Amino acid sequence: MKYYIVIPAHNEQELIGLTLQSLISQTVLPKKIIVVNDNSTDKTGEIVLDYAKENPYISLVNKTSSAIHLPGSKVIQAFHKGFETLDDDYDIIVKIDGDLIFPPNYFETIIAHFQSDPKIGMAGGFCYIEKNGDWILENLTDKDHIRGALKAYRKETFKQIGGLKPSMGWDTVDELLCKYYDWKIVTDSSLHVKHLKPTGANYSKTARYKQGEAFYTLGYGFWITAIASAKLAMMKKKPFLFFDYIKGFLKAKRAKTPLLVTDAQAKFIRNYRLKKMKEKLF
């Protein structure tokens, strides 16, 4: 199976070389790697071009955008810029961040999952962060969720879910729509990926209400949002974030912010979320 990778990158000169080195060391190489240099003011572009000289399947695409790092929209707009340059001759499309180190068998294993069952629509490993010299699981989500930093999609699934939405919540709505269209999602706990910059390290203060807005645009409704907000605030060990998330939800509701999903999809998502919550309680 052929896979293409798109990497949105903003000021990643310290890390992008480590990511690319881990990709060109894969036991099954990608057919194409597109790095989207998103308004970088450092040497990200030069480093990518150095790798491209030796590895002709690596390309650089330059993009200008605002320097404010809002979660979701900026990174997916950059992804789209790179994706537009690709042809349709792939089986798997991959979106990764430019601050990861993959084990050499990562994509060989991901391909094996897709080949094992035609109903698998998404697959991924797990992010690990360094703490006091040890690499520990970056434990921000359930074990059945694939982190936004390393998403791999079967082409048919990617097209059916409508690609990636340029909004915070894109890396949750993709999986919920997978479920809606009856695709399976596989997470492989044997695949440990080093995440060199912890999630959210660069988010500005304007981003703090975005999570609540994302819950609204996913069609969660108030009570599911309240439970999800409490859980996420506790996982981040910042209980007061709960109030920011609720404010963000109510702000989006008052503004009648458009949902990322149809009414039928929103209803499915609420039922699915409630079912998952009940399973954990009982």
Secondary structure, DSSP 4 states (H G I P E B T S, - for coil): --EEEEEEESS-TTTHHHHHHHHHT-SS--SEEEEEEES-SSSHHHHHHHHHHH-TTEEEEEE---S---TTHHHHHHHHHHHTT--S--SEEEEE-TTEE--TTHHHHHHHHHHH-TTEEEEEEEEEEEETTEEEE--SS-TTS--TTEEEEEHHHHHHTTS--SSTTHHHHHHHHHHHTT-EEEEEEEEEEEESS-TTTT--GGGTTHHHHHHHHTT--HHHHHHHHHHHHHHTT-TTHHHHHHHHHHHHHHTTPPPSS-HHHHHHHHHHHHHHHHHHH-
